[in-house]
Amino acid sequence: MYHDWFLNSLDNSDKEIYDVLINELNRGRRGLEMIASENYVSKAVLEAMGSVLTNKYSEGYPGKRYYGGNEYIDVAEQLAISRAKKLFGADFVNVQSHSGSSANMETYFALIEIGDPILSMSLDHGGHLTHGHKVNFSGHFYKINSYGVEKETGRIDMNKVEMIAKETNPKLIMAGFSAYSRELDFKHFKEIADSVDAFLVSDIAHIAGLVAAKVHPDPVPYSDVVTTTTHKTLRGPRGAIIMGKEEYEASINKAVFPGMQGGPLDHIIAAKAVSFKEALQPDFIEYAKSIKVNAKALAESLIENGATLVSGGTDNHLILLDISKYNMGGKIAERTLDEVGIFTNKNMIPFDTRTPFDPSGIRIGTPALTTRGLGKSEMKTIGEFIVKTLDNYQDKNVLQEIKQGVNELCDQFPLYPGFTALH
Ligand SMILES: Cc1ncc(COP(=O)(O)O)c(C=O)c1O
C-alpha cells in the first residue's frame, strides 16, 4: 500500500522519474541479478529509506546534536548502533558512514597519517579501489604496497603477506576484497600486523552478511577496526558502518563527524537499523548458508559445462570466471550476458593481460538470487546458461533461446510481488 501511494504521487508529479522506477523494477523482474555486490532489500527497509526521516538535520551523535528536534532520530540511530553491536559483537559501531568508500577514508584518517605506508590487496588481484589504487584518494594519500594471490592457486599465500609486511613495514594492513572467492584468515592477518606493529583493518563489505550469520570466519575479534558496506550480503540500504575496539571509538567518531561528513542520512540509518534487526533473525542464518550453497552449486555447474574459475571454485558468495579462452574481453561478455538477462560485471582477474575497461574476467555472485528464492537446481541451470551464452556469443538464435529460458526462470520467482507496476 505504501508503495502504491509512493508511486502514485510520483506518477502525478514526475512521470520521467516514475518511469525510471517502473522500468528498473521490470528490468529486475525480467532478469537474473548476479552482480556479487548487489541484493534486494525488504519492503520494510525500502519504507524506512523512503520516509520523513530524510527531512532532518542531526549533525553529531545521539544525545549530542548540533540541531534541535532529534529525539526520534536519536532512537533510530541508537537502535542501529545497538543492533549492529549485537550482530557483530563489536565494542563500538558508528552507523553514519555514507558509503564503503567514505568508511575506509574515515578509518585511515582516524588511525594513520597522510604519507604512511599501507599494505593491502592489489585491485587486479581482488582488492578495492579504496585499498590504495592510484586513481583513488588512498593511492594519492598513502604509500601503498600490495599483496595478491598466487598464480598457480589463485589464493592468498599468508607467508608471502608476512614477507611483504616485514619488508615494507606498513602502519596499517588492510584485509578485504571485492573479488576473491575464498575465505580470509583474519587471525593470521592479525599476527602479521602485530609482528610489524601495524593496525589491522578488515573491510568486509562483501562478506558482512556471511560474517553476521557466522558462516564465514569472524574478523571482529582480531581487527582493530572493521569497515563494511551495508548493502551487499548484509542486505541493508546503500551505506556503511565502522566498528572495532573501544580504544578507537573516539577517533573514528571524530573522523566521521566532523572530520568527513556533515548531516547523517537519518532515513538510511533507520533503514540500517531495520536490516540489522532482520539479520538478527534465525532465517537470516539460513539465507547466508543458502548464498554459499548456491555459489558452490553454480561453480560446479560452470565447471561441468567447461568454464574456468579463478582458484577453481568458491567458499563464499562470489565466483570469478576466467574468460581468457574465449575470443573476447569482459566488455562483450558482460554485454552479451546482459542481453540474455543475466546481470554480471566484467572484472580483472589476477595476472590479467587486458585492461580494467575490457578485462579477462566476469564476477558473479548469488546474494540477490538467493534472496529471490532461487536454489541449487536453478543454479545448475544458470551455470549452463552462462557457459552457453559465452560459447555462442555471436549466435543470435542461441542467445534468444537462452533469453527465453531466463524469462521462464524469472517468472517462477516473482520479484517484489506486492509492487504494482502500473504500465
Ligand atoms: C571491499 C569493498 N570496500 C569498499 C567498497 C566501497 O563501497 P561503496 O561503493 O559503498 O563506496 C566496496 C564496493 O564495492 C568494496 O567491495
The ligand as an SDF file (V2000), in Angstrom:
LIG
                    3D

 16 16  0  0  0  0  0  0  0  0999 V2000
   35.6670   -4.2780   -0.3240 C   0  0  0  0  0  0  0  0  0  0  0  0
   34.9340   -3.0190   -0.6390 C   0  0  0  0  0  0  0  0  0  0  0  0
   35.1830   -1.9270    0.0950 N   0  0  0  0  0  0  0  0  0  0  0  0
   34.5670   -0.7590   -0.1480 C   0  0  0  0  0  0  0  0  0  0  0  0
   33.6600   -0.6370   -1.1580 C   0  0  0  0  0  0  0  0  0  0  0  0
   33.0660    0.7120   -1.4430 C   0  0  0  0  0  0  0  0  0  0  0  0
   31.7520    0.7900   -1.1660 O   0  0  0  0  0  0  0  0  0  0  0  0
   30.8580    1.9710   -1.7990 P   0  0  0  0  0  0  0  0  0  0  0  0
   30.5820    1.5700   -3.1920 O   0  0  0  0  0  0  0  0  0  0  0  0
   29.6590    1.9920   -0.9020 O   0  0  0  0  0  0  0  0  0  0  0  0
   31.6650    3.2260   -1.6990 O   0  0  0  0  0  0  0  0  0  0  0  0
   33.3460   -1.7470   -1.9390 C   0  0  0  0  0  0  0  0  0  0  0  0
   32.3420   -1.6250   -3.0150 C   0  0  0  0  0  0  0  0  0  0  0  0
   32.2290   -2.3390   -3.9150 O   0  0  0  0  0  0  0  0  0  0  0  0
   34.0100   -2.9710   -1.6820 C   0  0  0  0  0  0  0  0  0  0  0  0
   33.7890   -4.0470   -2.4320 O   0  0  0  0  0  0  0  0  0  0  0  0
  1  2  1  0
  2  3  1  0
  2 15  2  0
  3  4  2  0
  4  5  1  0
  5  6  1  0
  5 12  2  0
  6  7  1  0
  7  8  1  0
  8  9  2  0
  8 10  1  0
  8 11  1  0
 12 13  1  0
 12 15  1  0
 13 14  2  0
 15 16  1  0
M  END
$$$$
